[in-house]
C-alpha cells in the first residue's frame, strides 16, 4: 500500500511540474516604440517565451538590434536575418521602401490581430 501511495504522489508531482510549464502568449496590443533615430514604430509581438517575433501593423516582420533600431526581416540562405533597411510605419514609407518590401520583405499576416 505504501508503494501505491508513493507512486501516486510521485505521479502527481510529475504531472504538476509538466502542466505548470505552460506557454504564455505575447502581449496582444499595439506597442509604440521610439527608436534612437527619433522615428516612432508601431508593432505587434507574436509568439510565446520560446518562439517569438515582432511585426509592423500591416504585417511585415521586423528585427530589433542592440541599439533599439528596428530593421525589416529578410531571408538569407534560408535563415531570417535583419536587413539594412530601417523599418517605418505604413504612412512614413517611401516608394522605394515599399518596392523593396514586395521583393525581399517577410510578410507574416494580413489579418488584424485581436
FISE-184512 format. One record per residue: residue number from 0; residue in one letter; chain; y, x, z of N, C-alpha, C, O in turn. Coordinates in Angstrom, 1 decimal. Layout:
N
+-----+------+-----+--------+--------+--------+--------+--------+--------+--------+--------+--------+--------+--------+--------+
| seq | type | mol |   n.py |   n.px |   n.pz |  ca.py |  ca.px |  ca.pz |   c.py |   c.px |   c.pz |   o.py |   o.px |   o.pz |
+-----+------+-----+--------+--------+--------+--------+--------+--------+--------+--------+--------+--------+--------+--------+
| NUM |    A |   A |      Y |      X |      Z |      Y |      X |      Z |      Y |      X |      Z |      Y |      X |      Z |
...
+-----+------+-----+--------+--------+--------+--------+--------+--------+--------+--------+--------+--------+--------+--------+
This chain:
114
+-----+------+-----+--------+--------+--------+--------+--------+--------+--------+--------+--------+--------+--------+--------+
| seq | type | mol |   n.py |   n.px |   n.pz |  ca.py |  ca.px |  ca.pz |   c.py |   c.px |   c.pz |   o.py |   o.px |   o.pz |
+-----+------+-----+--------+--------+--------+--------+--------+--------+--------+--------+--------+--------+--------+--------+
|   0 |    X |   A |   -1.2 |    0.8 |    0.0 |    0.0 |    0.0 |    0.0 |    1.3 |    0.9 |    0.0 |    2.3 |    0.5 |   -0.6 |
|   1 |    X |   A |    1.2 |    2.0 |    0.7 |    2.4 |    2.9 |    0.8 |    2.6 |    3.5 |   -0.6 |    3.8 |    3.7 |   -1.0 |
|   2 |    X |   A |    1.6 |    3.8 |   -1.3 |    1.7 |    4.3 |   -2.6 |    2.4 |    3.3 |   -3.6 |    3.2 |    3.7 |   -4.4 |
|   3 |    X |   A |    2.1 |    2.0 |   -3.5 |    2.6 |    1.0 |   -4.3 |    4.1 |    0.8 |   -4.0 |    4.9 |    0.7 |   -4.9 |
|   4 |    X |   A |    4.5 |    0.8 |   -2.7 |    5.9 |    0.7 |   -2.3 |    6.7 |    1.9 |   -2.8 |    7.8 |    1.7 |   -3.3 |
|   5 |    X |   A |    6.1 |    3.1 |   -2.6 |    6.8 |    4.3 |   -3.1 |    7.0 |    4.3 |   -4.6 |    8.0 |    4.7 |   -5.1 |
|   6 |    X |   A |    6.0 |    3.8 |   -5.3 |    6.1 |    3.7 |   -6.8 |    7.2 |    2.7 |   -7.2 |    7.9 |    2.9 |   -8.1 |
|   7 |    X |   A |    7.2 |    1.5 |   -6.5 |    8.3 |    0.5 |   -6.8 |    9.7 |    1.1 |   -6.5 |   10.6 |    0.8 |   -7.3 |
|   8 |    X |   A |    9.8 |    1.8 |   -5.4 |   11.1 |    2.4 |   -5.0 |   11.5 |    3.4 |   -6.1 |   12.6 |    3.4 |   -6.5 |
|   9 |    X |   A |   10.6 |    4.2 |   -6.5 |   10.8 |    5.2 |   -7.5 |   11.2 |    4.6 |   -8.8 |   12.2 |    5.1 |   -9.5 |
|  10 |    X |   A |   10.5 |    3.6 |   -9.2 |   10.8 |    2.9 |  -10.5 |   12.2 |    2.2 |  -10.4 |   13.0 |    2.2 |  -11.4 |
|  11 |    X |   A |   12.5 |    1.7 |   -9.3 |   13.8 |    1.1 |   -9.1 |   15.0 |    2.1 |   -9.2 |   16.0 |    1.8 |   -9.9 |
|  12 |    X |   A |   14.8 |    3.2 |   -8.6 |   15.8 |    4.3 |   -8.7 |   15.9 |    4.8 |  -10.1 |   17.1 |    5.1 |  -10.6 |
|  13 |    X |   A |   14.8 |    5.0 |  -10.8 |   14.9 |    5.5 |  -12.2 |   15.6 |    4.4 |  -13.1 |   16.5 |    4.8 |  -13.8 |
|  14 |    X |   A |   15.3 |    3.2 |  -13.0 |   15.9 |    2.1 |  -13.8 |   17.4 |    2.0 |  -13.4 |   18.2 |    1.8 |  -14.3 |
|  15 |    X |   A |   17.7 |    2.1 |  -12.2 |   19.1 |    2.0 |  -11.8 |   19.9 |    3.2 |  -12.4 |   21.1 |    3.0 |  -12.8 |
|  16 |    X |   A |   19.3 |    4.3 |  -12.4 |   20.0 |    5.5 |  -12.9 |   20.2 |    5.4 |  -14.4 |   21.3 |    5.8 |  -14.9 |
|  17 |    X |   A |   19.3 |    4.9 |  -15.1 |   19.4 |    4.7 |  -16.6 |   20.4 |    3.7 |  -16.9 |   21.2 |    3.9 |  -17.8 |
|  18 |    X |   A |   20.4 |    2.5 |  -16.3 |   21.3 |    1.5 |  -16.6 |   22.7 |    1.7 |  -16.1 |   23.7 |    1.1 |  -16.6 |
|  19 |    X |   A |   22.9 |    2.7 |  -15.2 |   24.3 |    3.0 |  -14.7 |   25.0 |    3.8 |  -15.7 |   26.2 |    4.0 |  -15.5 |
|  20 |    X |   A |   24.3 |    4.4 |  -16.7 |   25.0 |    5.3 |  -17.6 |   25.3 |    4.5 |  -18.9 |   25.0 |    5.0 |  -20.0 |
|  21 |    X |   A |   25.8 |    3.3 |  -18.8 |   26.2 |    2.6 |  -20.0 |   27.5 |    3.1 |  -20.6 |   28.3 |    3.8 |  -20.0 |
|  22 |    X |   A |   27.6 |    2.9 |  -21.9 |   28.7 |    3.4 |  -22.7 |   29.9 |    2.5 |  -22.4 |   29.8 |    1.3 |  -22.2 |
|  23 |    X |   A |   31.1 |    3.2 |  -22.4 |   32.3 |    2.5 |  -22.1 |   33.1 |    2.5 |  -23.4 |   33.4 |    3.6 |  -24.0 |
|  24 |    X |   A |   33.5 |    1.3 |  -24.0 |   34.3 |    1.3 |  -25.2 |   35.7 |    1.9 |  -25.1 |   36.2 |    1.9 |  -24.0 |
|  25 |    X |   A |   36.3 |    2.4 |  -26.2 |   37.6 |    2.9 |  -26.2 |   38.6 |    1.8 |  -26.0 |   38.3 |    0.6 |  -26.1 |
|  26 |    X |   A |   39.8 |    2.1 |  -25.6 |   40.9 |    1.2 |  -25.4 |   41.1 |    0.4 |  -26.7 |   41.2 |    1.0 |  -27.8 |
|  27 |    X |   A |   41.3 |   -0.9 |  -26.6 |   41.3 |   -1.7 |  -27.8 |   42.7 |   -2.0 |  -28.4 |   42.8 |   -2.4 |  -29.6 |
|  28 |    X |   A |   43.7 |   -1.7 |  -27.7 |   45.1 |   -2.0 |  -28.2 |   45.7 |   -0.8 |  -29.0 |   45.1 |    0.2 |  -29.2 |
|  29 |    X |   A |   46.9 |   -1.1 |  -29.5 |   47.6 |   -0.1 |  -30.3 |   48.2 |    0.9 |  -29.4 |   48.8 |    0.5 |  -28.3 |
|  30 |    X |   A |   48.1 |    2.2 |  -29.7 |   48.7 |    3.2 |  -28.9 |   49.8 |    3.9 |  -29.7 |   49.6 |    4.2 |  -30.9 |
|  31 |    X |   A |   51.0 |    4.0 |  -29.1 |   52.1 |    4.7 |  -29.8 |   52.2 |    6.1 |  -29.3 |   52.4 |    6.4 |  -28.1 |
|  32 |    X |   A |   52.0 |    7.0 |  -30.2 |   52.1 |    8.5 |  -29.9 |   53.3 |    9.1 |  -30.5 |   53.6 |    8.9 |  -31.7 |
|  33 |    X |   A |   54.1 |    9.8 |  -29.8 |   55.2 |   10.6 |  -30.3 |   54.8 |   12.0 |  -30.4 |   54.4 |   12.7 |  -29.5 |
|  34 |    X |   A |   54.8 |   12.5 |  -31.7 |   54.4 |   13.9 |  -32.0 |   55.5 |   14.9 |  -31.7 |   56.6 |   14.4 |  -31.6 |
|  35 |    X |   A |   55.2 |   16.1 |  -31.6 |   56.2 |   17.2 |  -31.4 |   57.3 |   17.2 |  -32.5 |   58.3 |   17.7 |  -32.3 |
|  36 |    X |   A |   56.9 |   16.7 |  -33.6 |   57.9 |   16.6 |  -34.7 |   58.9 |   15.4 |  -34.6 |   59.7 |   15.2 |  -35.5 |
|  37 |    X |   A |   58.8 |   14.7 |  -33.5 |   59.6 |   13.5 |  -33.1 |   59.2 |   12.3 |  -34.0 |   59.9 |   11.3 |  -33.9 |
|  38 |    X |   A |   58.2 |   12.4 |  -34.8 |   57.7 |   11.2 |  -35.5 |   56.8 |   10.4 |  -34.6 |   56.1 |   10.9 |  -33.7 |
|  39 |    X |   A |   56.8 |    9.1 |  -34.8 |   56.0 |    8.2 |  -34.0 |   54.9 |    7.7 |  -34.8 |   55.1 |    7.3 |  -36.0 |
|  40 |    X |   A |   53.7 |    7.7 |  -34.3 |   52.5 |    7.2 |  -35.0 |   51.8 |    6.2 |  -34.1 |   51.5 |    6.4 |  -32.9 |
|  41 |    X |   A |   51.4 |    5.1 |  -34.7 |   50.7 |    4.0 |  -34.0 |   49.2 |    4.1 |  -34.4 |   48.9 |    4.1 |  -35.6 |
|  42 |    X |   A |   48.4 |    4.3 |  -33.4 |   46.9 |    4.5 |  -33.7 |   46.1 |    3.6 |  -32.9 |   46.5 |    3.0 |  -31.9 |
|  43 |    X |   A |   44.8 |    3.5 |  -33.3 |   43.8 |    2.8 |  -32.6 |   42.7 |    3.9 |  -32.2 |   42.5 |    4.8 |  -33.0 |
|  44 |    X |   A |   42.1 |    3.7 |  -31.1 |   41.0 |    4.5 |  -30.7 |   39.7 |    3.7 |  -30.9 |   39.7 |    2.5 |  -30.6 |
|  45 |    X |   A |   38.7 |    4.3 |  -31.4 |   37.4 |    3.7 |  -31.7 |   36.3 |    4.5 |  -31.1 |   36.4 |    5.8 |  -31.1 |
|  46 |    X |   A |   35.2 |    3.9 |  -30.6 |   34.1 |    4.6 |  -30.2 |   33.9 |    4.5 |  -28.7 |   34.4 |    3.5 |  -28.0 |
|  47 |    X |   A |   33.2 |    5.4 |  -28.1 |   33.0 |    5.5 |  -26.6 |   33.1 |    6.9 |  -26.2 |   33.7 |    7.8 |  -26.9 |
|  48 |    X |   A |   32.6 |    7.3 |  -25.0 |   32.9 |    8.6 |  -24.4 |   32.0 |    9.7 |  -25.2 |   32.3 |   10.9 |  -25.0 |
|  49 |    X |   A |   31.0 |    9.3 |  -25.9 |   30.2 |   10.3 |  -26.6 |   30.6 |   10.4 |  -28.1 |   30.4 |   11.5 |  -28.6 |
|  50 |    X |   A |   31.0 |    9.4 |  -28.7 |   31.4 |    9.4 |  -30.1 |   32.6 |    8.6 |  -30.3 |   32.6 |    7.4 |  -30.1 |
|  51 |    X |   A |   33.7 |    9.2 |  -30.8 |   35.0 |    8.5 |  -30.9 |   35.8 |    9.2 |  -32.0 |   35.6 |   10.3 |  -32.4 |
|  52 |    X |   A |   36.8 |    8.4 |  -32.4 |   37.8 |    8.9 |  -33.4 |   39.0 |    8.0 |  -33.3 |   39.0 |    7.0 |  -32.7 |
|  53 |    X |   A |   40.1 |    8.5 |  -33.9 |   41.4 |    7.8 |  -34.0 |   41.6 |    7.4 |  -35.4 |   41.2 |    8.1 |  -36.3 |
|  54 |    X |   A |   42.4 |    6.3 |  -35.6 |   42.7 |    5.9 |  -36.9 |   44.1 |    5.2 |  -36.9 |   44.5 |    4.6 |  -35.9 |
|  55 |    X |   A |   44.8 |    5.2 |  -38.0 |   46.1 |    4.6 |  -38.1 |   45.8 |    3.1 |  -38.2 |   44.7 |    2.6 |  -38.2 |
|  56 |    X |   A |   46.9 |    2.3 |  -38.1 |   46.8 |    0.9 |  -38.0 |   46.2 |    0.3 |  -39.3 |   45.5 |   -0.7 |  -39.3 |
|  57 |    X |   A |   46.4 |    1.0 |  -40.4 |   45.8 |    0.5 |  -41.7 |   44.5 |    1.1 |  -42.0 |   44.0 |    1.0 |  -43.1 |
|  58 |    X |   A |   43.9 |    1.9 |  -41.0 |   42.5 |    2.3 |  -41.2 |   42.2 |    3.7 |  -41.6 |   41.1 |    4.0 |  -41.8 |
|  59 |    X |   A |   43.2 |    4.6 |  -41.7 |   42.9 |    6.0 |  -42.1 |   42.6 |    6.8 |  -40.9 |   43.3 |    6.8 |  -39.9 |
|  60 |    X |   A |   41.5 |    7.5 |  -41.0 |   41.1 |    8.4 |  -39.8 |   42.0 |    9.5 |  -39.7 |   42.4 |   10.2 |  -40.7 |
|  61 |    X |   A |   42.4 |    9.8 |  -38.4 |   43.3 |   11.0 |  -38.1 |   42.7 |   11.8 |  -37.0 |   41.9 |   11.3 |  -36.2 |
|  62 |    X |   A |   43.1 |   13.1 |  -37.0 |   42.6 |   14.0 |  -36.0 |   43.8 |   14.7 |  -35.4 |   44.8 |   15.1 |  -36.1 |
|  63 |    X |   A |   43.8 |   14.8 |  -34.0 |   44.9 |   15.4 |  -33.3 |   44.6 |   16.9 |  -33.1 |   43.5 |   17.3 |  -32.7 |
|  64 |    X |   A |   45.6 |   17.8 |  -33.3 |   45.4 |   19.2 |  -33.0 |   45.8 |   19.5 |  -31.6 |   46.2 |   18.6 |  -30.8 |
|  65 |    X |   A |   45.8 |   20.8 |  -31.2 |   46.1 |   21.2 |  -29.8 |   47.5 |   21.0 |  -29.4 |   47.8 |   20.8 |  -28.2 |
|  66 |    X |   A |   48.4 |   20.9 |  -30.4 |   49.9 |   20.7 |  -30.1 |   50.2 |   19.2 |  -30.0 |   51.4 |   18.9 |  -29.6 |
|  67 |    X |   A |   49.3 |   18.3 |  -30.4 |   49.6 |   16.9 |  -30.3 |   50.0 |   16.3 |  -31.6 |   50.5 |   15.2 |  -31.7 |
|  68 |    X |   A |   49.9 |   17.1 |  -32.7 |   50.2 |   16.6 |  -34.1 |   49.0 |   15.9 |  -34.7 |   47.9 |   16.5 |  -34.6 |
|  69 |    X |   A |   49.1 |   14.8 |  -35.3 |   48.0 |   14.1 |  -35.9 |   48.0 |   14.4 |  -37.4 |   49.0 |   14.3 |  -38.1 |
|  70 |    X |   A |   46.8 |   14.8 |  -37.9 |   46.6 |   15.0 |  -39.4 |   45.6 |   14.1 |  -39.9 |   44.7 |   13.6 |  -39.2 |
|  71 |    X |   A |   45.7 |   13.7 |  -41.2 |   44.7 |   12.9 |  -41.8 |   43.4 |   13.6 |  -41.9 |   43.3 |   14.8 |  -42.1 |
|  72 |    X |   A |   42.3 |   12.9 |  -41.7 |   40.9 |   13.5 |  -41.8 |   40.5 |   13.5 |  -43.2 |   40.8 |   12.6 |  -44.0 |
|  73 |    X |   A |   39.7 |   14.5 |  -43.5 |   39.1 |   14.6 |  -44.9 |   37.7 |   15.2 |  -44.7 |   37.4 |   15.8 |  -43.7 |
|  74 |    X |   A |   37.0 |   15.2 |  -45.8 |   35.6 |   15.8 |  -45.8 |   35.7 |   17.1 |  -46.4 |   36.2 |   17.3 |  -47.5 |
|  75 |    X |   A |   35.0 |   18.1 |  -45.7 |   34.9 |   19.5 |  -46.3 |   33.5 |   19.9 |  -46.0 |   33.1 |   20.1 |  -44.9 |
|  76 |    X |   A |   32.7 |   20.1 |  -47.1 |   31.3 |   20.4 |  -47.0 |   30.5 |   19.4 |  -46.2 |   29.6 |   19.9 |  -45.4 |
|  77 |    X |   A |   30.8 |   18.2 |  -46.3 |   30.1 |   17.1 |  -45.6 |   30.5 |   17.0 |  -44.1 |   29.9 |   16.2 |  -43.4 |
|  78 |    X |   A |   31.5 |   17.7 |  -43.7 |   32.0 |   17.6 |  -42.3 |   33.4 |   17.0 |  -42.3 |   34.2 |   17.4 |  -43.1 |
|  79 |    X |   A |   33.7 |   16.2 |  -41.3 |   35.0 |   15.6 |  -41.1 |   35.9 |   16.6 |  -40.4 |   35.6 |   17.1 |  -39.3 |
|  80 |    X |   A |   37.0 |   17.0 |  -41.1 |   37.9 |   18.0 |  -40.6 |   39.4 |   17.5 |  -40.8 |   39.6 |   16.6 |  -41.5 |
|  81 |    X |   A |   40.3 |   18.1 |  -40.1 |   41.7 |   17.8 |  -40.2 |   42.2 |   18.4 |  -41.5 |   42.0 |   19.6 |  -41.8 |
|  82 |    X |   A |   43.0 |   17.7 |  -42.2 |   43.7 |   18.2 |  -43.4 |   45.0 |   18.9 |  -43.0 |   45.2 |   19.0 |  -41.8 |
|  83 |    X |   A |   45.7 |   19.3 |  -44.0 |   47.0 |   19.9 |  -43.7 |   48.2 |   18.9 |  -43.8 |   49.3 |   19.3 |  -43.8 |
|  84 |    X |   A |   47.8 |   17.6 |  -44.0 |   48.8 |   16.5 |  -44.2 |   49.0 |   15.8 |  -42.9 |   48.1 |   15.3 |  -42.3 |
|  85 |    X |   A |   50.3 |   15.9 |  -42.4 |   50.6 |   15.2 |  -41.1 |   50.6 |   13.7 |  -41.4 |   51.1 |   13.2 |  -42.4 |
|  86 |    X |   A |   50.0 |   13.0 |  -40.4 |   49.9 |   11.5 |  -40.6 |   51.2 |   10.8 |  -40.2 |   52.0 |   11.2 |  -39.4 |
|  87 |    X |   A |   51.4 |    9.7 |  -41.0 |   52.6 |    8.9 |  -40.7 |   52.2 |    7.4 |  -40.7 |   51.2 |    7.0 |  -41.2 |
|  88 |    X |   A |   53.0 |    6.6 |  -40.1 |   52.8 |    5.1 |  -40.2 |   53.0 |    4.7 |  -41.6 |   53.6 |    5.4 |  -42.4 |
|  89 |    X |   A |   52.5 |    3.5 |  -41.9 |   52.5 |    3.0 |  -43.3 |   53.9 |    2.9 |  -43.9 |   54.1 |    3.3 |  -45.0 |
|  90 |    X |   A |   54.9 |    2.5 |  -43.1 |   56.2 |    2.3 |  -43.7 |   57.0 |    3.6 |  -43.9 |   58.0 |    3.7 |  -44.4 |
|  91 |    X |   A |   56.4 |    4.7 |  -43.4 |   57.1 |    6.0 |  -43.5 |   56.4 |    6.9 |  -44.5 |   56.8 |    8.1 |  -44.7 |
|  92 |    X |   A |   55.3 |    6.5 |  -45.2 |   54.6 |    7.3 |  -46.1 |   55.3 |    7.3 |  -47.5 |   55.8 |    6.3 |  -47.9 |
|  93 |    X |   A |   55.4 |    8.5 |  -48.1 |   55.9 |    8.6 |  -49.4 |   54.8 |    8.4 |  -50.4 |   53.6 |    8.4 |  -50.1 |
|  94 |    X |   A |   55.2 |    8.3 |  -51.7 |   54.2 |    8.0 |  -52.7 |   53.2 |    9.1 |  -52.8 |   52.0 |    8.8 |  -53.1 |
|  95 |    X |   A |   53.6 |   10.4 |  -52.6 |   52.6 |   11.5 |  -52.8 |   51.6 |   11.4 |  -51.6 |   50.4 |   11.8 |  -51.8 |
|  96 |    X |   A |   52.0 |   11.0 |  -50.5 |   51.1 |   10.9 |  -49.3 |   50.1 |    9.7 |  -49.6 |   48.9 |    9.9 |  -49.3 |
|  97 |    X |   A |   50.6 |    8.6 |  -50.1 |   49.7 |    7.5 |  -50.4 |   48.7 |    7.9 |  -51.5 |   47.5 |    7.5 |  -51.5 |
|  98 |    X |   A |   49.1 |    8.6 |  -52.5 |   48.3 |    9.1 |  -53.6 |   47.2 |   10.0 |  -53.1 |   46.0 |    9.9 |  -53.4 |
|  99 |    X |   A |   47.6 |   11.0 |  -52.2 |   46.6 |   11.9 |  -51.6 |   45.6 |   11.1 |  -50.8 |   44.4 |   11.5 |  -50.8 |
| 100 |    X |   A |   46.0 |   10.1 |  -50.0 |   45.1 |    9.4 |  -49.2 |   44.0 |    8.7 |  -50.0 |   42.8 |    8.6 |  -49.7 |
| 101 |    X |   A |   44.4 |    8.1 |  -51.2 |   43.5 |    7.4 |  -52.1 |   42.4 |    8.4 |  -52.6 |   41.3 |    8.0 |  -52.9 |
| 102 |    X |   A |   42.8 |    9.7 |  -52.8 |   41.9 |   10.7 |  -53.3 |   41.0 |   11.4 |  -52.3 |   39.8 |   11.6 |  -52.5 |
| 103 |    X |   A |   41.6 |   11.7 |  -51.1 |   40.9 |   12.5 |  -50.1 |   40.8 |   12.0 |  -48.7 |   40.1 |   12.5 |  -47.9 |
| 104 |    X |   A |   41.5 |   10.9 |  -48.4 |   41.5 |   10.4 |  -47.0 |   40.2 |    9.7 |  -46.7 |   39.5 |    9.3 |  -47.6 |
| 105 |    X |   A |   40.0 |    9.5 |  -45.4 |   38.8 |    8.8 |  -45.0 |   39.2 |    7.5 |  -44.4 |   39.9 |    7.4 |  -43.4 |
| 106 |    X |   A |   38.9 |    6.4 |  -45.1 |   39.2 |    5.0 |  -44.7 |   38.1 |    4.5 |  -43.8 |   36.9 |    4.5 |  -44.3 |
| 107 |    X |   A |   38.4 |    4.1 |  -42.6 |   37.4 |    3.7 |  -41.6 |   37.2 |    2.2 |  -41.7 |   36.0 |    1.7 |  -41.6 |
| 108 |    X |   A |   38.2 |    1.4 |  -41.9 |   38.1 |    0.0 |  -41.9 |   39.4 |   -0.6 |  -42.5 |   40.4 |    0.0 |  -42.5 |
| 109 |    X |   A |   39.3 |   -1.8 |  -43.0 |   40.5 |   -2.6 |  -43.4 |   40.7 |   -3.8 |  -42.5 |   41.7 |   -4.5 |  -42.7 |
| 110 |    X |   A |   39.8 |   -4.0 |  -41.6 |   39.9 |   -5.1 |  -40.7 |   40.9 |   -4.8 |  -39.5 |   40.9 |   -3.7 |  -39.1 |
| 111 |    X |   A |   41.6 |   -5.8 |  -39.1 |   42.4 |   -5.6 |  -37.9 |   41.5 |   -5.7 |  -36.6 |   40.8 |   -6.7 |  -36.5 |
| 112 |    X |   A |   41.6 |   -4.7 |  -35.8 |   40.8 |   -4.7 |  -34.6 |   41.2 |   -5.9 |  -33.6 |   42.3 |   -6.4 |  -33.8 |
| 113 |    X |   A |   40.3 |   -6.2 |  -32.7 |   40.5 |   -7.3 |  -31.8 |   41.6 |   -7.0 |  -30.8 |   42.0 |   -7.8 |  -30.0 |
+-----+------+-----+--------+--------+--------+--------+--------+--------+--------+--------+--------+--------+--------+--------+
